[in-house]
Amino acid sequence: MKDFVDGAAFNNEQGNRARKLFAAVVLAALDDAISDDKKYGNGPDQIARWARSRDGREVLSCAGIDPNERVVMGLMDFVSKGVRTSVALSREESERRSAAAAAQAEAA
């Protein structure tokens, strides 16, 4: 019985690692689309094409993201904002956004 529990925990940990790896691929695809948007102006179209492709849907699914049209629109919106994923996920950016939202709420 103990071997089964150890095996299940190991398999769960391996699954989590694989999910994180595929999430990193999604973040890299977003960064590529943002750089394409800055160079050529077609970033949202590129990420939408990738997310709707068979490979893109597979990567999104393996990352734990449901590859539906709402997700595609969210990815396109993220790329159109032009903020790199490393900056968007940083603590400073999060604090800046919350401060801007608080200031906007006070003004209203």
N, C-alpha and C positions, 0 to 999 in steps of 0.2 A: 504494500500500500504506500509506503514511504517513497518508493521509487516512482510510483505514478504521480504523486504530488510534486516531486522534484522535476519530473519530466514535463508536467503541465506548466509549472512555473517557468521552466526554461523556454518552452515553446511560446508562452505568453510574452516573455522578455524579447525573444527573437522577433515576434510579430510587431512589438512596439518599436524595435530598432528599424525594421523594414519600413514601417509607416513613417517614421521620422526621415528616413532616407528619401522616400518618395515625396514627402513634404518639401524637402530641400530642392528636389527637382522642380517642383511647382514654383518655388520662390525664384529659382534660377530662370525659369521661363518668363516669369513676370519681369525680372530685371532685364532680360533680353528684349522683351517687348517695349519696356520703357526706353531703353537705349535706341531701339528702332524708331520709336515715336519722336525722340529728340533729333535723330538724323534725317529720317525720311517722312515722318508724320503719319505713319500707318501702324502704330503700336497697338491700339485697341483692335484693329482688324486682324493683326497677326495673332494676338493672344486668343481672340475668338475663333479663328481658324484652327489654332492648335487645340484649344479646349474641345472643339466639336469633332476633331479628328479621332480616329480609332485609338491611336497611341495616347493622345491627350486624355481621352475618357478613361483609358486604362490606368494612366499615371494618377489621375485625380481619384479614381476609385481605390487604388492601392494606398494613397495618402489619407484615406478616410473621408474624402470629400465626395458628395453625391454629384455626379456630373450632369446636372440639369441646366436648363436655360437661365434660371435665376442666378446660378453660380457663374455662368458665362458672362452675364450682364454685370455682375459684381466685379469680375476680373477686368472687364473692359473699363469700368468706372475707375478702378484702382490704377490702371495703366494711364488713363487719361489725366489723372491728377499729377502724374510725373514724379511721385515721391518714391525713391528707391526702397526696397523691402528692408534693408538693414536700418535705414533711417526711420521708416514707419514703425518698426518693431522696437525701436530704442525707447528707453525710459524718458529721455528729454523730450522727444516728440510727443509722447503720450501726455506728459505734464503740460507742454505748450498747448496742445489741443484742448485739454480740460480747462486751462486758464482762459483760452479764447472763448470757449463755450460759456464759461461763467461770466465773462465780461459782456458777452452778447446777451445773456439772460438778464443781467442787470440793466442793460441799455433798453431792453424791451419793456 
